[in-house]
Amino acid sequence: METRGLEPVPDSERTGRVRSLFPTWVGANLTVLLLTMGAGLVVFNGLNFWQVLAVAITAPVIGFGLVGLVSIAGKQGGAPGMALSRAVFGQRGNLLPGALIWIARWGWETVNAGTGAYALLAVLNLLFSIESNNTLIMATLLAFVGSSFLVSGLGVHALRVCCTWSAYLFGGFSVLVLIHLIGRTEWRDVLNRPAGPTAMVIAGAGTLAAGGISWVPAGPDFARYLPRTASGRAMIVATVGGAGIVFLPMVLMGSVMAVATPGLAVTQDPVSFIGPLLPGWLSVPYLLIAVVGMVLINAMSMYSAGFTAQTLGFMIPRAWAVGVNAAISLFLGSLLMMTAAGFLDTFVSFLTLLAVTFSAWIGVFGADQLRGRTYDPAALMDTTPASAYWYTGGFALTAVTAWTVGLVVGLLFTGVEWFSGPLAATWVGRHGLGWAATIAVSAALYAILPRPAGRERPGGVTPLHF
């Protein structure tokens, strides 16, 4: 069990390997929601097979390329992402993006919990013809969230082991599903679909990339046990490769399924819909393994959220901080499953807002990282005015300003189910690129503003290198 919290990992304990990032980011994408998203590209965006292929390649390169880049800060500073963020925003200033990212994590974990519970309900229905009801929904949610809490509470070592074995199992059964689809699909219908507008290709890539962007602040959390000498390029390749090897087949499978069964893109329950599309000997184990994958996704999110809670001042052990998020996702997951009218619409709207929320932090943190940031381990943990990262009253005003302006601009370009900014009808807004505008504005503004001078102690830290 990992007992380390926010404190940076000393060099003597940095025994991790870059290759461990590959199964980690495979595990972060083991979700049947990618099937639903692939179906949505066909049904709502009107894309053909080759356009979906382009989207499935582009999205993980963009989203998880940023995850890999920011992960390099983890091996530089040896601390979780939101702890390293104190060096950028100041000890008090970091509370602003930290609180927003923590709340956004609630939503991500809620969606995961709901999807995992749907999968459990689907398996019960397939095996025993048990119909869903409110009591059963709560029972499956409790089992799913409890399992996520257990794995997350054990820490990064347990997550790595579980991700590795889950990747093998899920990958193997996905190959079987793919073979089944190849044999049962009317490929003439799939390949002869007319091409959709280029605008919808861009919008689809932007929406799917948003899923990767939501993992960016967590990137350093899974890289902090790597030695400082680890190759930054190799870290980016392992991160993008791990995500891409899941993204590509899952999104393509979803798009192929949608040609014959377009209801996959609009169903309120995205998991039980998949069961009847596969033979029983394949659907039940596939959905069970999918549940395991989604447990790991939730566990990884809770793992990072525990650190974020600690940076916000929760003076409790990491495992208990994880428990706070577990309780919140249990409550919100029950609301989602019992009240959501359209699961995919709700998910895409949430994903879009989530990406904008995280992107404001990414722009500032990434620009600061590229400037050659170094990290003082003692200053990261010192939340008093004596800290080198106290700046002006605890705030790095330039970073906070760039973050605020980027967030506001991104929301102006964002239009979702519950919210529409005044610029949502522009080219950027229609293409779902509010998150890209957020990163560009916050990074550019931070780059041109003078960076406040800290008082880092010399020695023991190195600037960003690849």
C-alpha positions as CSV (number, residue, x, y, z in Angstrom):
1,M,0.0,0.0,0.0
2,E,1.3,3.4,-1.0
3,T,1.6,5.7,2.0
4,R,3.2,8.7,0.4
5,G,0.9,11.7,-0.1
6,L,1.8,15.1,-1.7
7,E,5.5,15.1,-0.6
8,P,7.9,14.7,-3.5
9,V,9.5,11.3,-4.1
10,P,13.2,11.3,-3.2
11,D,15.7,10.1,-5.9
12,S,16.5,7.0,-4.0
13,E,12.9,5.7,-4.4
14,R,12.5,6.6,-8.1
15,T,12.7,3.1,-9.5
16,G,9.9,3.3,-12.0
17,R,10.2,2.5,-15.7
18,V,8.9,4.5,-18.6
19,R,7.3,1.4,-20.1
20,S,4.9,1.3,-17.1
21,L,3.2,4.3,-18.5
22,F,1.9,2.3,-21.5
23,P,-0.4,-0.1,-19.6
24,T,-1.3,2.8,-17.2
25,W,-2.8,4.8,-20.1
26,V,-4.3,1.7,-21.7
27,G,-6.2,1.2,-18.4
28,A,-7.3,4.8,-18.4
29,N,-9.2,4.2,-21.7
30,L,-10.8,0.8,-21.1
31,T,-14.4,2.0,-21.4
32,V,-17.3,1.0,-23.6
33,L,-18.1,4.7,-23.9
34,L,-15.6,4.8,-26.7
35,L,-18.0,2.5,-28.6
36,T,-20.8,5.0,-28.0
37,M,-18.7,7.9,-29.0
38,G,-17.7,6.0,-32.2
39,A,-21.4,5.5,-33.0
40,G,-22.1,9.1,-32.4
41,L,-19.5,10.1,-35.1
42,V,-21.6,8.2,-37.6
43,V,-25.1,9.0,-36.4
44,F,-24.7,12.6,-35.4
45,N,-21.6,13.8,-37.3
46,G,-22.5,11.9,-40.4
47,L,-18.9,10.6,-40.9
48,N,-17.9,7.6,-43.0
49,F,-15.5,4.9,-42.0
50,W,-12.4,6.6,-43.2
51,Q,-13.2,9.8,-41.5
52,V,-13.9,8.0,-38.2
53,L,-10.5,6.4,-38.7
54,A,-8.9,9.8,-39.0
55,V,-10.6,11.0,-35.9
56,A,-9.6,7.9,-33.9
57,I,-6.0,8.5,-34.8
58,T,-5.9,12.3,-34.3
59,A,-7.8,12.5,-31.0
60,P,-5.4,10.5,-28.8
61,V,-2.4,12.1,-30.3
62,I,-3.7,15.5,-29.3
63,G,-5.2,14.7,-26.0
64,F,-2.7,12.2,-24.7
65,G,0.2,14.0,-26.3
66,L,-0.5,16.8,-23.8
67,V,-0.8,14.2,-21.0
68,G,2.7,12.9,-21.9
69,L,4.2,16.4,-22.1
70,V,2.9,17.5,-18.7
71,S,3.9,14.1,-17.2
72,I,7.5,15.2,-17.7
73,A,7.0,17.6,-14.9
74,G,6.2,14.7,-12.6
75,K,9.6,13.1,-13.1
76,Q,11.2,16.5,-12.8
77,G,9.6,17.4,-9.5
78,G,8.6,14.0,-8.1
79,A,5.3,15.3,-6.9
80,P,1.6,15.0,-8.0
81,G,0.5,17.5,-10.7
82,M,-1.6,19.7,-8.4
83,A,1.3,19.9,-5.9
84,L,3.7,21.0,-8.6
85,S,1.1,23.5,-9.6
86,R,1.8,25.5,-6.4
87,A,5.1,26.5,-8.0
88,V,3.2,28.1,-10.9
89,F,0.1,29.7,-9.2
90,G,1.4,30.3,-5.7
91,Q,0.3,28.5,-2.5
92,R,-3.0,30.3,-2.3
93,G,-3.4,31.0,-6.0
94,N,-3.3,27.2,-6.7
95,L,-6.5,26.8,-4.7
96,L,-8.5,28.4,-7.5
97,P,-7.7,25.9,-10.4
98,G,-7.4,23.2,-7.8
99,A,-10.9,23.6,-6.5
100,L,-12.4,23.7,-10.0
101,I,-10.4,20.7,-11.2
102,W,-11.5,18.8,-8.0
103,I,-15.1,19.5,-8.7
104,A,-14.7,18.5,-12.3
105,R,-13.3,15.2,-11.1
106,W,-16.6,14.6,-9.4
107,G,-18.4,14.7,-12.7
108,W,-15.8,12.4,-14.4
109,E,-16.1,9.9,-11.6
110,T,-19.9,10.2,-11.7
111,V,-20.0,9.3,-15.4
112,N,-17.6,6.4,-14.8
113,A,-19.6,5.1,-11.9
114,G,-22.9,5.3,-13.9
115,T,-21.4,3.5,-16.8
116,G,-19.9,0.8,-14.6
117,A,-23.2,0.2,-12.9
118,Y,-25.0,0.0,-16.2
119,A,-22.5,-2.7,-17.2
120,L,-23.2,-4.7,-14.1
121,L,-27.0,-4.4,-14.6
122,A,-26.6,-5.5,-18.2
123,V,-24.7,-8.6,-17.1
124,L,-27.4,-9.5,-14.5
125,N,-30.0,-9.1,-17.1
126,L,-28.2,-11.3,-19.6
127,L,-27.4,-14.0,-17.1
128,F,-30.5,-14.1,-14.9
129,S,-33.1,-11.9,-16.7
130,I,-33.1,-9.5,-13.7
131,E,-34.7,-6.2,-14.5
132,S,-33.2,-2.9,-13.2
133,N,-34.9,-1.0,-10.4
134,N,-33.8,1.7,-8.0
135,T,-32.6,-0.7,-5.3
136,L,-30.5,-2.6,-7.8
137,I,-29.1,0.6,-9.2
138,M,-27.9,1.6,-5.8
139,A,-26.5,-1.8,-5.0
140,T,-24.5,-1.9,-8.3
141,L,-23.3,1.6,-7.8
142,L,-22.1,0.8,-4.3
143,A,-20.2,-2.3,-5.5
144,F,-18.6,-0.3,-8.3
145,V,-17.6,2.7,-6.3
146,G,-16.4,0.5,-3.4
147,S,-14.2,-1.5,-5.7
148,S,-12.7,1.7,-7.2
149,F,-12.0,3.1,-3.7
150,L,-10.2,-0.1,-2.7
151,V,-7.9,-0.2,-5.7
152,S,-7.3,3.6,-5.5
153,G,-6.7,3.5,-1.8
154,L,-3.9,0.9,-2.2
155,G,-2.0,3.3,-4.4
156,V,0.0,3.6,-7.6
157,H,1.6,0.1,-7.4
158,A,-1.7,-1.7,-7.2
159,L,-3.0,0.5,-10.1
160,R,-0.1,-0.5,-12.3
161,V,-0.6,-4.2,-11.7
162,C,-4.3,-4.0,-12.3
163,C,-3.9,-1.9,-15.4
164,T,-1.4,-4.3,-16.9
165,W,-3.6,-7.4,-16.4
166,S,-6.8,-5.6,-17.4
167,A,-5.1,-4.4,-20.6
168,Y,-4.3,-8.0,-21.6
169,L,-7.8,-9.3,-20.8
170,F,-9.7,-6.4,-22.4
171,G,-7.4,-6.4,-25.4
172,G,-7.9,-10.1,-25.9
173,F,-11.7,-10.0,-25.8
174,S,-11.8,-6.9,-27.9
175,V,-10.0,-8.8,-30.6
176,L,-12.7,-11.5,-30.4
177,V,-15.4,-8.8,-30.6
178,L,-13.6,-7.4,-33.6
179,I,-13.4,-10.8,-35.4
180,H,-17.2,-11.3,-34.7
181,L,-18.0,-7.9,-36.2
182,I,-15.9,-8.5,-39.2
183,G,-17.8,-11.7,-39.9
184,R,-21.3,-10.3,-39.3
185,T,-21.0,-6.8,-40.7
186,E,-22.3,-5.8,-44.1
187,W,-19.1,-4.1,-45.2
188,R,-20.6,-2.7,-48.4
189,D,-23.0,-0.6,-46.3
190,V,-20.1,0.5,-44.0
191,L,-17.6,1.4,-46.7
192,N,-20.1,3.0,-49.2
193,R,-21.3,5.6,-46.8
194,P,-20.8,9.1,-48.2
195,A,-18.3,11.3,-46.5
196,G,-19.5,13.9,-44.0
197,P,-18.5,17.5,-43.9
198,T,-14.9,18.4,-42.9
199,A,-16.3,20.5,-40.1
200,M,-17.8,17.4,-38.4
201,V,-14.5,15.6,-38.6
202,I,-12.8,18.5,-36.8
203,A,-15.7,18.6,-34.2
204,G,-15.4,14.9,-33.7
205,A,-11.7,15.0,-33.1
206,G,-12.1,17.9,-30.7
207,T,-14.8,16.1,-28.7
208,L,-12.8,12.9,-28.4
209,A,-9.5,14.7,-27.7
210,A,-11.4,16.3,-24.7
211,G,-11.4,13.0,-23.0
212,G,-7.6,12.8,-23.0
213,I,-7.3,16.5,-22.0
214,S,-9.2,15.6,-18.8
215,W,-6.3,13.4,-17.8
216,V,-3.6,16.0,-18.3
217,P,-3.4,17.4,-14.7
218,A,-3.1,13.7,-13.5
219,G,-0.2,12.9,-15.8
220,P,2.6,13.8,-13.2
221,D,0.8,11.7,-10.6
222,F,1.7,8.5,-12.5
223,A,5.2,9.7,-13.5
224,R,6.6,10.9,-10.2
225,Y,8.3,7.6,-9.4
226,L,10.4,7.8,-12.6
227,P,14.0,8.8,-12.3
228,R,15.0,12.3,-13.5
229,T,17.0,10.7,-16.3
230,A,13.9,9.1,-17.9
231,S,13.5,10.1,-21.5
232,G,10.7,12.7,-22.0
233,R,10.2,11.6,-25.6
234,A,9.8,8.0,-24.5
235,M,7.2,9.1,-21.9
236,I,5.1,10.9,-24.5
237,V,5.3,7.9,-26.9
238,A,4.3,5.4,-24.2
239,T,1.4,7.7,-23.1
240,V,0.0,8.3,-26.6
241,G,0.7,4.6,-27.6
242,G,-1.2,3.3,-24.6
243,A,-4.2,5.5,-25.2
244,G,-4.2,5.0,-29.0
245,I,-4.1,1.2,-29.0
246,V,-7.4,1.3,-27.2
247,F,-8.9,4.4,-28.9
248,L,-8.5,3.2,-32.5
249,P,-10.3,-0.2,-32.4
250,M,-13.0,0.8,-29.9
251,V,-14.0,3.9,-31.8
252,L,-13.9,2.1,-35.1
253,M,-16.0,-0.8,-33.7
254,G,-18.6,1.7,-32.4
255,S,-18.9,3.3,-35.8
256,V,-19.3,-0.1,-37.5
257,M,-22.0,-1.2,-35.0
258,A,-23.8,2.1,-35.6
259,V,-24.3,1.5,-39.3
260,A,-26.7,-1.5,-38.6
261,T,-27.8,-0.3,-35.1
262,P,-27.9,3.5,-34.9
263,G,-29.6,3.3,-31.6
264,L,-26.2,2.7,-30.0
265,A,-25.6,6.4,-30.3
266,V,-28.8,7.6,-28.6
267,T,-29.5,4.9,-25.9
268,Q,-29.9,6.1,-22.4
269,D,-28.1,3.0,-21.2
270,P,-25.0,2.7,-23.4
271,V,-23.9,-0.7,-22.0
272,S,-26.9,-3.0,-21.9
273,F,-27.5,-2.0,-25.6
274,I,-24.3,-3.7,-26.6
275,G,-25.2,-7.1,-25.0
276,P,-27.7,-8.2,-27.6
277,L,-25.3,-7.3,-30.4
278,L,-22.9,-10.1,-29.4
279,P,-23.4,-13.8,-28.8
280,G,-23.9,-14.7,-25.1
281,W,-20.6,-16.5,-24.8
282,L,-18.9,-13.3,-25.8
283,S,-21.1,-10.5,-24.4
284,V,-21.1,-11.6,-20.8
285,P,-17.3,-11.9,-20.3
286,Y,-16.7,-8.8,-22.4
287,L,-19.0,-6.7,-20.3
288,L,-17.6,-8.1,-17.1
289,I,-14.1,-7.2,-18.2
290,A,-15.4,-3.8,-19.3
291,V,-16.6,-3.3,-15.7
292,V,-13.1,-4.1,-14.5
293,G,-11.7,-1.5,-16.9
294,M,-14.1,1.1,-15.7
295,V,-13.3,0.4,-12.1
296,L,-9.7,1.1,-12.9
297,I,-10.6,4.3,-14.7
298,N,-12.5,5.5,-11.7
299,A,-9.7,4.3,-9.4
300,M,-7.2,6.4,-11.3
301,S,-9.4,9.4,-11.2
302,M,-9.9,9.0,-7.5
303,Y,-6.2,8.5,-7.0
304,S,-5.5,11.9,-8.5
305,A,-8.5,13.6,-6.9
306,G,-7.2,12.5,-3.5
307,F,-4.0,14.5,-4.1
308,T,-6.1,17.5,-5.3
309,A,-8.1,17.4,-2.1
310,Q,-4.9,17.4,-0.1
311,T,-3.6,20.5,-1.9
312,L,-6.9,22.2,-1.0
313,G,-6.1,21.8,2.7
314,F,-7.8,18.5,3.6
315,M,-5.3,17.4,6.3
316,I,-6.1,13.7,6.0
317,P,-4.2,10.7,4.6
318,R,-4.3,10.2,0.9
319,A,-6.6,7.1,1.2
320,W,-9.2,9.0,3.2
321,A,-9.0,11.9,0.7
322,V,-9.9,9.3,-2.0
323,G,-12.9,8.3,0.2
324,V,-14.3,11.8,0.0
325,N,-14.5,11.5,-3.8
326,A,-15.9,8.0,-3.6
327,A,-18.8,9.2,-1.5
328,I,-19.5,12.1,-3.9
329,S,-19.4,9.9,-7.0
330,L,-21.8,7.4,-5.3
331,F,-24.3,10.2,-4.6
332,L,-24.1,11.9,-8.0
333,G,-24.0,8.6,-9.9
334,S,-27.4,7.7,-8.4
335,L,-28.8,11.0,-9.6
336,L,-27.4,10.5,-13.1
337,M,-28.8,7.0,-13.5
338,M,-32.2,7.9,-12.2
339,T,-32.8,11.2,-13.8
340,A,-30.6,11.6,-17.0
341,A,-32.9,11.6,-20.1
342,G,-30.1,11.1,-22.7
343,F,-26.9,9.6,-21.6
344,L,-24.7,10.5,-24.6
345,D,-26.0,14.1,-24.7
346,T,-25.2,14.4,-21.0
347,F,-21.8,12.8,-21.4
348,V,-20.7,14.9,-24.4
349,S,-21.9,18.1,-22.7
350,F,-20.0,17.3,-19.5
351,L,-16.9,16.3,-21.5
352,T,-16.9,19.6,-23.3
353,L,-17.2,21.7,-20.2
354,L,-14.6,19.4,-18.4
355,A,-12.1,20.0,-21.2
356,V,-12.4,23.8,-21.0
357,T,-12.1,23.7,-17.2
358,F,-8.9,21.6,-17.4
359,S,-7.5,23.5,-20.4
360,A,-7.1,26.8,-18.6
361,W,-4.8,25.1,-16.2
362,I,-3.0,23.2,-19.0
363,G,-2.2,26.4,-20.9
364,V,-0.6,28.1,-17.9
365,F,1.2,25.1,-16.5
366,G,2.4,23.9,-19.9
367,A,3.8,27.4,-20.8
368,D,5.5,27.6,-17.5
369,Q,7.0,24.1,-18.0
370,L,8.4,25.0,-21.4
371,R,10.0,28.1,-19.9
372,G,12.3,25.8,-17.9
373,R,10.6,25.6,-14.6
374,T,12.5,24.0,-11.7
375,Y,10.9,22.7,-8.5
376,D,12.0,23.2,-4.9
377,P,10.7,20.2,-2.9
378,A,10.7,22.0,0.4
379,A,8.9,25.0,-1.0
380,L,6.2,22.9,-2.6
381,M,5.2,21.5,0.9
382,D,5.6,24.9,2.7
383,T,2.2,26.6,2.7
384,T,3.4,29.5,4.9
385,P,4.5,33.0,3.8
386,A,8.1,31.7,4.1
387,S,7.6,29.5,1.1
388,A,9.5,30.3,-2.1
389,Y,6.2,29.9,-3.9
390,W,4.3,32.5,-1.8
391,Y,4.8,35.3,-4.3
392,T,2.3,38.1,-3.6
393,G,0.1,37.3,-0.7
394,G,0.2,33.6,-1.8
395,F,-0.7,34.4,-5.4
396,A,1.3,34.3,-8.6
397,L,-0.8,37.1,-10.1
398,T,0.3,36.6,-13.7
399,A,-0.6,32.9,-13.6
400,V,-3.9,33.5,-11.9
401,T,-4.7,36.2,-14.4
402,A,-3.8,34.1,-17.5
403,W,-5.8,31.2,-16.1
404,T,-8.9,33.3,-15.4
405,V,-8.9,35.0,-18.8
406,G,-8.3,31.7,-20.6
407,L,-11.2,30.1,-18.8
408,V,-13.6,32.9,-19.5
409,V,-12.6,33.0,-23.2
410,G,-13.1,29.2,-23.5
411,L,-16.5,29.3,-22.0
412,L,-17.5,32.1,-24.5
413,F,-16.8,29.7,-27.3
414,T,-18.6,26.7,-25.7
415,G,-22.1,25.5,-26.4
416,V,-23.5,22.4,-24.7
417,E,-26.8,21.0,-23.5
418,W,-27.1,23.2,-20.5
419,F,-25.0,26.2,-21.4
420,S,-24.2,28.3,-24.5
421,G,-21.6,31.1,-24.6
422,P,-22.2,34.1,-26.8
423,L,-19.5,33.0,-29.3
424,A,-20.6,29.3,-29.5
425,A,-21.9,29.9,-33.0
426,T,-18.5,30.9,-34.4
427,W,-16.2,28.6,-36.3
428,V,-14.3,27.7,-33.1
429,G,-17.5,27.1,-31.1
430,R,-19.2,25.0,-33.8
431,H,-16.2,22.8,-34.1
432,G,-16.1,22.0,-30.4
433,L,-12.7,23.8,-30.0
434,G,-13.5,25.9,-27.0
435,W,-10.8,23.9,-25.1
436,A,-8.3,24.8,-27.8
437,A,-9.1,28.5,-27.5
438,T,-8.7,28.2,-23.7
439,I,-5.2,26.6,-24.0
440,A,-4.1,29.1,-26.6
441,V,-5.2,32.2,-24.7
442,S,-4.0,31.2,-21.3
443,A,-0.7,30.0,-22.6
444,A,-0.1,33.0,-24.8
445,L,-1.1,35.5,-22.0
446,Y,1.1,33.7,-19.4
447,A,4.0,33.6,-21.9
448,I,4.0,37.4,-22.5
449,L,3.5,38.4,-18.8
450,P,6.5,38.5,-16.5
451,R,6.9,35.4,-14.4
452,P,7.1,36.3,-10.7
453,A,10.4,35.5,-9.1
454,G,10.4,32.7,-6.5
455,R,13.1,31.9,-4.0
456,E,13.9,28.3,-4.9
457,R,16.9,26.8,-3.2
458,P,19.7,26.0,-5.7
459,G,20.5,22.3,-6.4
460,G,18.5,19.1,-6.6
461,V,16.2,20.3,-9.4
462,T,16.6,20.4,-13.2
463,P,14.7,22.2,-15.9
464,L,12.5,20.5,-18.4
465,H,14.3,18.3,-20.9
466,F,13.3,15.6,-23.4
